Amino acid sequence: MVPRFPGLADTIDGLVPLTDWGHVFRYPDLGSEPVPSSEELRGVLNDIQLFAERVTRLIDPDLPHT
């Protein structure tokens, strides 16, 4: 997806922790990742919002910026 939409690369990088957290949540016996801190969760939530805004603008560039 990144080569086709290079403007999303930095926001995709911010979502990488979700893969590890999701894996450990689903399979707790296979890993021992620490529980993310409130600060880490806030950061990822901000990254999700930024990603959603950028994808929405790709779909409809005429939407107002938030």
PDB file of N, CA, C, O and CB in Angstrom:
ATOM      1  N   MET A   1       0.818  -1.181   0.000  1.00  0.00           N
ATOM      2  CA  MET A   1       0.000   0.000   0.000  1.00  0.00           C
ATOM      3  C   MET A   1       0.868   1.253   0.000  1.00  0.00           C
ATOM      4  O   MET A   1       0.507   2.241  -0.641  1.00  0.00           O
ATOM      5  CB  MET A   1      -0.934  -0.007   1.195  1.00  0.00           C
ATOM      6  N   VAL A   2       1.979   1.243   0.686  1.00  0.00           N
ATOM      7  CA  VAL A   2       2.809   2.435   0.798  1.00  0.00           C
ATOM      8  C   VAL A   2       3.350   2.894  -0.560  1.00  0.00           C
ATOM      9  O   VAL A   2       3.314   4.094  -0.828  1.00  0.00           O
ATOM     10  CB  VAL A   2       3.961   2.172   1.750  1.00  0.00           C
ATOM     11  N   PRO A   3       3.856   1.996  -1.443  1.00  0.00           N
ATOM     12  CA  PRO A   3       4.333   2.501  -2.731  1.00  0.00           C
ATOM     13  C   PRO A   3       3.237   3.212  -3.528  1.00  0.00           C
ATOM     14  O   PRO A   3       3.513   4.157  -4.266  1.00  0.00           O
ATOM     15  CB  PRO A   3       4.896   1.358  -3.553  1.00  0.00           C
ATOM     16  N   ARG A   4       2.024   2.763  -3.377  1.00  0.00           N
ATOM     17  CA  ARG A   4       0.922   3.375  -4.107  1.00  0.00           C
ATOM     18  C   ARG A   4       0.441   4.659  -3.450  1.00  0.00           C
ATOM     19  O   ARG A   4      -0.033   5.564  -4.136  1.00  0.00           O
ATOM     20  CB  ARG A   4      -0.225   2.401  -4.225  1.00  0.00           C
ATOM     21  N   PHE A   5       0.555   4.750  -2.142  1.00  0.00           N
ATOM     22  CA  PHE A   5       0.107   5.912  -1.380  1.00  0.00           C
ATOM     23  C   PHE A   5       1.221   6.363  -0.432  1.00  0.00           C
ATOM     24  O   PHE A   5       1.110   6.167   0.778  1.00  0.00           O
ATOM     25  CB  PHE A   5      -1.192   5.587  -0.587  1.00  0.00           C
ATOM     26  N   PRO A   6       2.283   6.957  -0.956  1.00  0.00           N
ATOM     27  CA  PRO A   6       3.427   7.315  -0.101  1.00  0.00           C
ATOM     28  C   PRO A   6       3.077   8.293   1.019  1.00  0.00           C
ATOM     29  O   PRO A   6       3.791   8.358   2.020  1.00  0.00           O
ATOM     30  CB  PRO A   6       4.520   7.911  -0.946  1.00  0.00           C
ATOM     31  N   GLY A   7       2.005   9.046   0.871  1.00  0.00           N
ATOM     32  CA  GLY A   7       1.601   9.974   1.913  1.00  0.00           C
ATOM     33  C   GLY A   7       1.098   9.292   3.177  1.00  0.00           C
ATOM     34  O   GLY A   7       0.899   9.945   4.201  1.00  0.00           O
ATOM     35  N   LEU A   8       0.891   7.977   3.108  1.00  0.00           N
ATOM     36  CA  LEU A   8       0.421   7.237   4.275  1.00  0.00           C
ATOM     37  C   LEU A   8       1.555   6.541   5.026  1.00  0.00           C
ATOM     38  O   LEU A   8       1.329   5.991   6.104  1.00  0.00           O
ATOM     39  CB  LEU A   8      -0.608   6.216   3.852  1.00  0.00           C
ATOM     40  N   ALA A   9       2.758   6.557   4.481  1.00  0.00           N
ATOM     41  CA  ALA A   9       3.872   5.782   5.048  1.00  0.00           C
ATOM     42  C   ALA A   9       4.121   6.104   6.517  1.00  0.00           C
ATOM     43  O   ALA A   9       4.249   5.191   7.333  1.00  0.00           O
ATOM     44  CB  ALA A   9       5.139   6.040   4.254  1.00  0.00           C
ATOM     45  N   ASP A  10       4.191   7.374   6.862  1.00  0.00           N
ATOM     46  CA  ASP A  10       4.500   7.712   8.257  1.00  0.00           C
ATOM     47  C   ASP A  10       3.372   7.319   9.199  1.00  0.00           C
ATOM     48  O   ASP A  10       3.634   6.956  10.346  1.00  0.00           O
ATOM     49  CB  ASP A  10       4.781   9.202   8.390  1.00  0.00           C
ATOM     50  N   THR A  11       2.124   7.382   8.745  1.00  0.00           N
ATOM     51  CA  THR A  11       1.032   6.989   9.630  1.00  0.00           C
ATOM     52  C   THR A  11       0.949   5.472   9.769  1.00  0.00           C
ATOM     53  O   THR A  11       0.569   4.966  10.825  1.00  0.00           O
ATOM     54  CB  THR A  11      -0.293   7.539   9.110  1.00  0.00           C
ATOM     55  N   ILE A  12       1.298   4.752   8.724  1.00  0.00           N
ATOM     56  CA  ILE A  12       1.325   3.290   8.821  1.00  0.00           C
ATOM     57  C   ILE A  12       2.396   2.853   9.807  1.00  0.00           C
ATOM     58  O   ILE A  12       2.181   1.930  10.593  1.00  0.00           O
ATOM     59  CB  ILE A  12       1.576   2.651   7.438  1.00  0.00           C
ATOM     60  N   ASP A  13       3.544   3.509   9.770  1.00  0.00           N
ATOM     61  CA  ASP A  13       4.616   3.180  10.716  1.00  0.00           C
ATOM     62  C   ASP A  13       4.153   3.344  12.158  1.00  0.00           C
ATOM     63  O   ASP A  13       4.557   2.574  13.029  1.00  0.00           O
ATOM     64  CB  ASP A  13       5.843   4.059  10.461  1.00  0.00           C
ATOM     65  N   GLY A  14       3.312   4.338  12.417  1.00  0.00           N
ATOM     66  CA  GLY A  14       2.809   4.559  13.771  1.00  0.00           C
ATOM     67  C   GLY A  14       1.844   3.491  14.247  1.00  0.00           C
ATOM     68  O   GLY A  14       1.568   3.387  15.443  1.00  0.00           O
ATOM     69  N   LEU A  15       1.324   2.690  13.311  1.00  0.00           N
ATOM     70  CA  LEU A  15       0.354   1.660  13.678  1.00  0.00           C
ATOM     71  C   LEU A  15       0.994   0.288  13.883  1.00  0.00           C
ATOM     72  O   LEU A  15       0.304  -0.662  14.254  1.00  0.00           O
ATOM     73  CB  LEU A  15      -0.714   1.565  12.615  1.00  0.00           C
ATOM     74  N   VAL A  16       2.281   0.171  13.652  1.00  0.00           N
ATOM     75  CA  VAL A  16       2.981  -1.112  13.790  1.00  0.00           C
ATOM     76  C   VAL A  16       2.788  -1.748  15.173  1.00  0.00           C
ATOM     77  O   VAL A  16       2.624  -2.966  15.244  1.00  0.00           O
ATOM     78  CB  VAL A  16       4.466  -0.916  13.525  1.00  0.00           C
ATOM     79  N   PRO A  17       2.799  -0.982  16.279  1.00  0.00           N
ATOM     80  CA  PRO A  17       2.611  -1.627  17.587  1.00  0.00           C
ATOM     81  C   PRO A  17       1.306  -2.406  17.708  1.00  0.00           C
ATOM     82  O   PRO A  17       1.214  -3.339  18.505  1.00  0.00           O
ATOM     83  CB  PRO A  17       2.662  -0.591  18.670  1.00  0.00           C
ATOM     84  N   LEU A  18       0.304  -2.033  16.931  1.00  0.00           N
ATOM     85  CA  LEU A  18      -0.976  -2.744  17.016  1.00  0.00           C
ATOM     86  C   LEU A  18      -0.828  -4.212  16.653  1.00  0.00           C
ATOM     87  O   LEU A  18      -1.536  -5.058  17.198  1.00  0.00           O
ATOM     88  CB  LEU A  18      -2.007  -2.092  16.104  1.00  0.00           C
ATOM     89  N   THR A  19       0.078  -4.522  15.747  1.00  0.00           N
ATOM     90  CA  THR A  19       0.294  -5.916  15.360  1.00  0.00           C
ATOM     91  C   THR A  19       0.796  -6.726  16.543  1.00  0.00           C
ATOM     92  O   THR A  19       0.266  -7.797  16.838  1.00  0.00           O
ATOM     93  CB  THR A  19       1.289  -6.008  14.194  1.00  0.00           C
ATOM     94  N   ASP A  20       1.816  -6.218  17.221  1.00  0.00           N
ATOM     95  CA  ASP A  20       2.369  -6.933  18.380  1.00  0.00           C
ATOM     96  C   ASP A  20       1.351  -7.034  19.504  1.00  0.00           C
ATOM     97  O   ASP A  20       1.182  -8.100  20.097  1.00  0.00           O
ATOM     98  CB  ASP A  20       3.634  -6.235  18.887  1.00  0.00           C
ATOM     99  N   TRP A  21       0.679  -5.942  19.797  1.00  0.00           N
ATOM    100  CA  TRP A  21      -0.284  -5.949  20.891  1.00  0.00           C
ATOM    101  C   TRP A  21      -1.425  -6.901  20.592  1.00  0.00           C
ATOM    102  O   TRP A  21      -1.869  -7.635  21.475  1.00  0.00           O
ATOM    103  CB  TRP A  21      -0.824  -4.541  21.145  1.00  0.00           C
ATOM    104  N   GLY A  22      -1.904  -6.899  19.361  1.00  0.00           N
ATOM    105  CA  GLY A  22      -2.999  -7.787  18.986  1.00  0.00           C
ATOM    106  C   GLY A  22      -2.596  -9.247  19.063  1.00  0.00           C
ATOM    107  O   GLY A  22      -3.376 -10.092  19.502  1.00  0.00           O
ATOM    108  N   HIS A  23      -1.381  -9.542  18.636  1.00  0.00           N
ATOM    109  CA  HIS A  23      -0.894 -10.925  18.673  1.00  0.00           C
ATOM    110  C   HIS A  23      -0.804 -11.420  20.109  1.00  0.00           C
ATOM    111  O   HIS A  23      -1.264 -12.519  20.418  1.00  0.00           O
ATOM    112  CB  HIS A  23       0.480 -11.038  17.984  1.00  0.00           C
ATOM    113  N   VAL A  24      -0.223 -10.627  20.972  1.00  0.00           N
ATOM    114  CA  VAL A  24      -0.074 -11.025  22.376  1.00  0.00           C
ATOM    115  C   VAL A  24      -1.435 -11.117  23.064  1.00  0.00           C
ATOM    116  O   VAL A  24      -1.645 -11.978  23.918  1.00  0.00           O
ATOM    117  CB  VAL A  24       0.832 -10.028  23.124  1.00  0.00           C
ATOM    118  N   PHE A  25      -2.356 -10.231  22.694  1.00  0.00           N
ATOM    119  CA  PHE A  25      -3.689 -10.279  23.292  1.00  0.00           C
ATOM    120  C   PHE A  25      -4.408 -11.575  22.911  1.00  0.00           C
ATOM    121  O   PHE A  25      -5.040 -12.212  23.754  1.00  0.00           O
ATOM    122  CB  PHE A  25      -4.519  -9.060  22.850  1.00  0.00           C
ATOM    123  N   ARG A  26      -4.304 -11.963  21.619  1.00  0.00           N
ATOM    124  CA  ARG A  26      -4.987 -13.174  21.153  1.00  0.00           C
ATOM    125  C   ARG A  26      -4.312 -14.449  21.628  1.00  0.00           C
ATOM    126  O   ARG A  26      -4.978 -15.449  21.896  1.00  0.00           O
ATOM    127  CB  ARG A  26      -5.059 -13.177  19.649  1.00  0.00           C
ATOM    128  N   TYR A  27      -2.979 -14.412  21.732  1.00  0.00           N
ATOM    129  CA  TYR A  27      -2.219 -15.616  22.078  1.00  0.00           C
ATOM    130  C   TYR A  27      -1.294 -15.326  23.261  1.00  0.00           C
ATOM    131  O   TYR A  27      -0.075 -15.297  23.090  1.00  0.00           O
ATOM    132  CB  TYR A  27      -1.399 -16.119  20.857  1.00  0.00           C
ATOM    133  N   PRO A  28      -1.844 -15.113  24.445  1.00  0.00           N
ATOM    134  CA  PRO A  28      -1.019 -14.706  25.588  1.00  0.00           C
ATOM    135  C   PRO A  28       0.040 -15.739  25.976  1.00  0.00           C
ATOM    136  O   PRO A  28       1.052 -15.372  26.574  1.00  0.00           O
ATOM    137  CB  PRO A  28      -1.903 -14.435  26.775  1.00  0.00           C
ATOM    138  N   ASP A  29      -0.160 -16.996  25.659  1.00  0.00           N
ATOM    139  CA  ASP A  29       0.828 -18.019  26.011  1.00  0.00           C
ATOM    140  C   ASP A  29       2.075 -17.970  25.130  1.00  0.00           C
ATOM    141  O   ASP A  29       3.101 -18.553  25.478  1.00  0.00           O
ATOM    142  CB  ASP A  29       0.200 -19.389  25.917  1.00  0.00           C
ATOM    143  N   LEU A  30       1.994 -17.284  24.001  1.00  0.00           N
ATOM    144  CA  LEU A  30       3.113 -17.258  23.057  1.00  0.00           C
ATOM    145  C   LEU A  30       4.034 -16.055  23.225  1.00  0.00           C
ATOM    146  O   LEU A  30       5.109 -16.019  22.625  1.00  0.00           O
ATOM    147  CB  LEU A  30       2.587 -17.277  21.661  1.00  0.00           C
ATOM    148  N   GLY A  31       3.647 -15.100  24.004  1.00  0.00           N
ATOM    149  CA  GLY A  31       4.484 -13.911  24.147  1.00  0.00           C
ATOM    150  C   GLY A  31       4.289 -13.253  25.483  1.00  0.00           C
ATOM    151  O   GLY A  31       3.346 -13.548  26.218  1.00  0.00           O
ATOM    152  N   SER A  32       5.186 -12.367  25.781  1.00  0.00           N
ATOM    153  CA  SER A  32       5.078 -11.670  27.055  1.00  0.00           C
ATOM    154  C   SER A  32       5.341 -10.178  26.867  1.00  0.00           C
ATOM    155  O   SER A  32       6.034  -9.551  27.668  1.00  0.00           O
ATOM    156  CB  SER A  32       6.060 -12.265  28.081  1.00  0.00           C
ATOM    157  N   GLU A  33       4.781  -9.627  25.804  1.00  0.00           N
ATOM    158  CA  GLU A  33       4.919  -8.188  25.593  1.00  0.00           C
ATOM    159  C   GLU A  33       4.310  -7.457  26.787  1.00  0.00           C
ATOM    160  O   GLU A  33       3.262  -7.860  27.291  1.00  0.00           O
ATOM    161  CB  GLU A  33       4.235  -7.746  24.259  1.00  0.00           C
ATOM    162  N   PRO A  34       4.948  -6.406  27.233  1.00  0.00           N
ATOM    163  CA  PRO A  34       4.362  -5.648  28.336  1.00  0.00           C
ATOM    164  C   PRO A  34       3.068  -4.955  27.888  1.00  0.00           C
ATOM    165  O   PRO A  34       2.884  -4.647  26.710  1.00  0.00           O
ATOM    166  CB  PRO A  34       5.373  -4.606  28.870  1.00  0.00           C
ATOM    167  N   VAL A  35       2.200  -4.726  28.840  1.00  0.00           N
ATOM    168  CA  VAL A  35       0.964  -4.004  28.558  1.00  0.00           C
ATOM    169  C   VAL A  35       1.348  -2.585  28.165  1.00  0.00           C
ATOM    170  O   VAL A  35       2.163  -1.954  28.839  1.00  0.00           O
ATOM    171  CB  VAL A  35      -0.013  -4.014  29.794  1.00  0.00           C
ATOM    172  N   PRO A  36       0.758  -2.066  27.056  1.00  0.00           N
ATOM    173  CA  PRO A  36       1.107  -0.700  26.645  1.00  0.00           C
ATOM    174  C   PRO A  36       0.676   0.311  27.705  1.00  0.00           C
ATOM    175  O   PRO A  36      -0.345   0.150  28.374  1.00  0.00           O
ATOM    176  CB  PRO A  36       0.453  -0.359  25.289  1.00  0.00           C
ATOM    177  N   SER A  37       1.479   1.344  27.832  1.00  0.00           N
ATOM    178  CA  SER A  37       1.164   2.406  28.791  1.00  0.00           C
ATOM    179  C   SER A  37       0.049   3.283  28.242  1.00  0.00           C
ATOM    180  O   SER A  37      -0.280   3.223  27.057  1.00  0.00           O
ATOM    181  CB  SER A  37       2.419   3.258  29.103  1.00  0.00           C
ATOM    182  N   SER A  38      -0.522   4.092  29.111  1.00  0.00           N
ATOM    183  CA  SER A  38      -1.555   5.039  28.686  1.00  0.00           C
ATOM    184  C   SER A  38      -1.011   5.978  27.623  1.00  0.00           C
ATOM    185  O   SER A  38      -1.711   6.316  26.668  1.00  0.00           O
ATOM    186  CB  SER A  38      -2.082   5.844  29.885  1.00  0.00           C
ATOM    187  N   GLU A  39       0.225   6.393  27.787  1.00  0.00           N
ATOM    188  CA  GLU A  39       0.856   7.293  26.811  1.00  0.00           C
ATOM    189  C   GLU A  39       0.994   6.613  25.449  1.00  0.00           C
ATOM    190  O   GLU A  39       0.712   7.225  24.419  1.00  0.00           O
ATOM    191  CB  GLU A  39       2.242   7.749  27.315  1.00  0.00           C
ATOM    192  N   GLU A  40       1.427   5.346  25.441  1.00  0.00           N
ATOM    193  CA  GLU A  40       1.544   4.608  24.181  1.00  0.00           C
ATOM    194  C   GLU A  40       0.183   4.446  23.514  1.00  0.00           C
ATOM    195  O   GLU A  40       0.059   4.608  22.300  1.00  0.00           O
ATOM    196  CB  GLU A  40       2.178   3.233  24.422  1.00  0.00           C
ATOM    197  N   LEU A  41      -0.829   4.128  24.304  1.00  0.00           N
ATOM    198  CA  LEU A  41      -2.175   3.964  23.754  1.00  0.00           C
ATOM    199  C   LEU A  41      -2.702   5.274  23.181  1.00  0.00           C
ATOM    200  O   LEU A  41      -3.314   5.274  22.112  1.00  0.00           O
ATOM    201  CB  LEU A  41      -3.129   3.442  24.830  1.00  0.00           C
ATOM    202  N   ARG A  42      -2.475   6.391  23.873  1.00  0.00           N
ATOM    203  CA  ARG A  42      -2.898   7.697  23.357  1.00  0.00           C
ATOM    204  C   ARG A  42      -2.197   8.006  22.043  1.00  0.00           C
ATOM    205  O   ARG A  42      -2.812   8.524  21.110  1.00  0.00           O
ATOM    206  CB  ARG A  42      -2.610   8.805  24.385  1.00  0.00           C
ATOM    207  N   GLY A  43      -0.907   7.686  21.972  1.00  0.00           N
ATOM    208  CA  GLY A  43      -0.153   7.923  20.748  1.00  0.00           C
ATOM    209  C   GLY A  43      -0.688   7.120  19.580  1.00  0.00           C
ATOM    210  O   GLY A  43      -0.824   7.639  18.472  1.00  0.00           O
ATOM    211  N   VAL A  44      -0.992   5.854  19.826  1.00  0.00           N
ATOM    212  CA  VAL A  44      -1.530   5.012  18.759  1.00  0.00           C
ATOM    213  C   VAL A  44      -2.932   5.477  18.364  1.00  0.00           C
ATOM    214  O   VAL A  44      -3.274   5.462  17.181  1.00  0.00           O
ATOM    215  CB  VAL A  44      -1.559   3.534  19.200  1.00  0.00           C
ATOM    216  N   LEU A  45      -3.743   5.886  19.331  1.00  0.00           N
ATOM    217  CA  LEU A  45      -5.067   6.406  18.991  1.00  0.00           C
ATOM    218  C   LEU A  45      -4.962   7.649  18.113  1.00  0.00           C
ATOM    219  O   LEU A  45      -5.741   7.814  17.174  1.00  0.00           O
ATOM    220  CB  LEU A  45      -5.856   6.729  20.265  1.00  0.00           C
ATOM    221  N   ASN A  46      -4.012   8.513  18.410  1.00  0.00           N
ATOM    222  CA  ASN A  46      -3.780   9.686  17.566  1.00  0.00           C
ATOM    223  C   ASN A  46      -3.344   9.265  16.174  1.00  0.00           C
ATOM    224  O   ASN A  46      -3.789   9.841  15.181  1.00  0.00           O
ATOM    225  CB  ASN A  46      -2.725  10.606  18.195  1.00  0.00           C
ATOM    226  N   ASP A  47      -2.466   8.253  16.093  1.00  0.00           N
ATOM    227  CA  ASP A  47      -2.015   7.751  14.794  1.00  0.00           C
ATOM    228  C   ASP A  47      -3.162   7.141  14.002  1.00  0.00           C
ATOM    229  O   ASP A  47      -3.232   7.311  12.785  1.00  0.00           O
ATOM    230  CB  ASP A  47      -0.909   6.719  14.980  1.00  0.00           C
ATOM    231  N   ILE A  48      -4.063   6.431  14.680  1.00  0.00           N
ATOM    232  CA  ILE A  48      -5.236   5.860  14.008  1.00  0.00           C
ATOM    233  C   ILE A  48      -6.104   6.980  13.440  1.00  0.00           C
ATOM    234  O   ILE A  48      -6.565   6.898  12.301  1.00  0.00           O
ATOM    235  CB  ILE A  48      -6.059   4.979  14.988  1.00  0.00           C
ATOM    236  N   GLN A  49      -6.322   8.012  14.227  1.00  0.00           N
ATOM    237  CA  GLN A  49      -7.143   9.136  13.770  1.00  0.00           C
ATOM    238  C   GLN A  49      -6.492   9.819  12.572  1.00  0.00           C
ATOM    239  O   GLN A  49      -7.180  10.136  11.601  1.00  0.00           O
ATOM    240  CB  GLN A  49      -7.358  10.151  14.912  1.00  0.00           C
ATOM    241  N   LEU A  50      -5.200  10.050  12.619  1.00  0.00           N
ATOM    242  CA  LEU A  50      -4.487  10.679  11.500  1.00  0.00           C
ATOM    243  C   LEU A  50      -4.580   9.809  10.253  1.00  0.00           C
ATOM    244  O   LEU A  50      -4.827  10.313   9.158  1.00  0.00           O
ATOM    245  CB  LEU A  50      -3.008  10.929  11.865  1.00  0.00           C
ATOM    246  N   PHE A  51      -4.382   8.502  10.417  1.00  0.00           N
ATOM    247  CA  PHE A  51      -4.476   7.577   9.295  1.00  0.00           C
ATOM    248  C   PHE A  51      -5.880   7.624   8.683  1.00  0.00           C
ATOM    249  O   PHE A  51      -6.028   7.702   7.463  1.00  0.00           O
ATOM    250  CB  PHE A  51      -4.131   6.142   9.749  1.00  0.00           C
ATOM    251  N   ALA A  52      -6.897   7.577   9.527  1.00  0.00           N
ATOM    252  CA  ALA A  52      -8.281   7.614   9.043  1.00  0.00           C
ATOM    253  C   ALA A  52      -8.569   8.910   8.286  1.00  0.00           C
ATOM    254  O   ALA A  52      -9.232   8.889   7.249  1.00  0.00           O
ATOM    255  CB  ALA A  52      -9.262   7.463  10.216  1.00  0.00           C
ATOM    256  N   GLU A  53      -8.075  10.028   8.797  1.00  0.00           N
ATOM    257  CA  GLU A  53      -8.276  11.312   8.122  1.00  0.00           C
ATOM    258  C   GLU A  53      -7.600  11.332   6.752  1.00  0.00           C
ATOM    259  O   GLU A  53      -8.176  11.807   5.773  1.00  0.00           O
ATOM    260  CB  GLU A  53      -7.740  12.458   8.987  1.00  0.00           C
ATOM    261  N   ARG A  54      -6.374  10.814   6.692  1.00  0.00           N
ATOM    262  CA  ARG A  54      -5.655  10.808   5.411  1.00  0.00           C
ATOM    263  C   ARG A  54      -6.312   9.876   4.401  1.00  0.00           C
ATOM    264  O   ARG A  54      -6.407  10.214   3.221  1.00  0.00           O
ATOM    265  CB  ARG A  54      -4.200  10.395   5.621  1.00  0.00           C
ATOM    266  N   VAL A  55      -6.763   8.714   4.845  1.00  0.00           N
ATOM    267  CA  VAL A  55      -7.438   7.785   3.933  1.00  0.00           C
ATOM    268  C   VAL A  55      -8.758   8.391   3.463  1.00  0.00           C
ATOM    269  O   VAL A  55      -9.112   8.276   2.290  1.00  0.00           O
ATOM    270  CB  VAL A  55      -7.684   6.413   4.622  1.00  0.00           C
ATOM    271  N   THR A  56      -9.477   9.029   4.365  1.00  0.00           N
ATOM    272  CA  THR A  56     -10.737   9.670   3.997  1.00  0.00           C
ATOM    273  C   THR A  56     -10.501  10.735   2.933  1.00  0.00           C
ATOM    274  O   THR A  56     -11.285  10.852   1.991  1.00  0.00           O
ATOM    275  CB  THR A  56     -11.411  10.289   5.234  1.00  0.00           C
ATOM    276  N   ARG A  57      -9.431  11.512   3.073  1.00  0.00           N
ATOM    277  CA  ARG A  57      -9.125  12.537   2.076  1.00  0.00           C
ATOM    278  C   ARG A  57      -8.706  11.926   0.740  1.00  0.00           C
ATOM    279  O   ARG A  57      -8.940  12.519  -0.313  1.00  0.00           O
ATOM    280  CB  ARG A  57      -8.026  13.454   2.591  1.00  0.00           C
ATOM    281  N   LEU A  58      -8.083  10.739   0.778  1.00  0.00           N
ATOM    282  CA  LEU A  58      -7.762  10.060  -0.483  1.00  0.00           C
ATOM    283  C   LEU A  58      -9.051   9.637  -1.190  1.00  0.00           C
ATOM    284  O   LEU A  58      -9.149   9.709  -2.415  1.00  0.00           O
ATOM    285  CB  LEU A  58      -6.851   8.822  -0.228  1.00  0.00           C
ATOM    286  N   ILE A  59     -10.022   9.205  -0.420  1.00  0.00           N
ATOM    287  CA  ILE A  59     -11.291   8.761  -0.985  1.00  0.00           C
ATOM    288  C   ILE A  59     -12.095   9.960  -1.493  1.00  0.00           C
ATOM    289  O   ILE A  59     -12.675   9.917  -2.578  1.00  0.00           O
ATOM    290  CB  ILE A  59     -12.104   7.971   0.063  1.00  0.00           C
ATOM    291  N   ASP A  60     -12.122  11.022  -0.699  1.00  0.00           N
ATOM    292  CA  ASP A  60     -12.888  12.216  -1.067  1.00  0.00           C
ATOM    293  C   ASP A  60     -12.070  13.457  -0.715  1.00  0.00           C
ATOM    294  O   ASP A  60     -12.184  13.975   0.395  1.00  0.00           O
ATOM    295  CB  ASP A  60     -14.277  12.241  -0.343  1.00  0.00           C
ATOM    296  N   PRO A  61     -11.241  13.941  -1.655  1.00  0.00           N
ATOM    297  CA  PRO A  61     -10.369  15.077  -1.365  1.00  0.00           C
ATOM    298  C   PRO A  61     -11.111  16.379  -1.073  1.00  0.00           C
ATOM    299  O   PRO A  61     -10.513  17.328  -0.566  1.00  0.00           O
ATOM    300  CB  PRO A  61      -9.446  15.292  -2.512  1.00  0.00           C
ATOM    301  N   ASP A  62     -12.396  16.437  -1.383  1.00  0.00           N
ATOM    302  CA  ASP A  62     -13.156  17.666  -1.149  1.00  0.00           C
ATOM    303  C   ASP A  62     -13.700  17.785   0.261  1.00  0.00           C
ATOM    304  O   ASP A  62     -14.282  18.812   0.609  1.00  0.00           O
ATOM    305  CB  ASP A  62     -14.285  17.750  -2.115  1.00  0.00           C
ATOM    306  N   LEU A  63     -13.525  16.757   1.079  1.00  0.00           N
ATOM    307  CA  LEU A  63     -13.985  16.830   2.462  1.00  0.00           C
ATOM    308  C   LEU A  63     -13.197  17.890   3.217  1.00  0.00           C
ATOM    309  O   LEU A  63     -12.001  18.058   2.978  1.00  0.00           O
ATOM    310  CB  LEU A  63     -13.850  15.461   3.156  1.00  0.00           C
ATOM    311  N   PRO A  64     -13.850  18.605   4.123  1.00  0.00           N
ATOM    312  CA  PRO A  64     -13.107  19.609   4.909  1.00  0.00           C
ATOM    313  C   PRO A  64     -12.107  18.955   5.851  1.00  0.00           C
ATOM    314  O   PRO A  64     -12.332  17.846   6.337  1.00  0.00           O
ATOM    315  CB  PRO A  64     -14.076  20.482   5.714  1.00  0.00           C
ATOM    316  N   HIS A  65     -11.020  19.635   6.101  1.00  0.00           N
ATOM    317  CA  HIS A  65     -10.007  19.161   7.059  1.00  0.00           C
ATOM    318  C   HIS A  65     -10.516  19.351   8.468  1.00  0.00           C
ATOM    319  O   HIS A  65     -11.207  20.327   8.761  1.00  0.00           O
ATOM    320  CB  HIS A  65      -8.662  19.903   6.870  1.00  0.00           C
ATOM    321  N   THR A  66     -10.168  18.404   9.356  1.00  0.00           N
ATOM    322  CA  THR A  66     -10.575  18.540  10.758  1.00  0.00           C
ATOM    323  C   THR A  66      -9.446  19.037  11.602  1.00  0.00           C
ATOM    324  O   THR A  66      -9.609  19.211  12.810  1.00  0.00           O
ATOM    325  CB  THR A  66     -11.078  17.226  11.305  1.00  0.00           C
TER     326      THR A  66
END
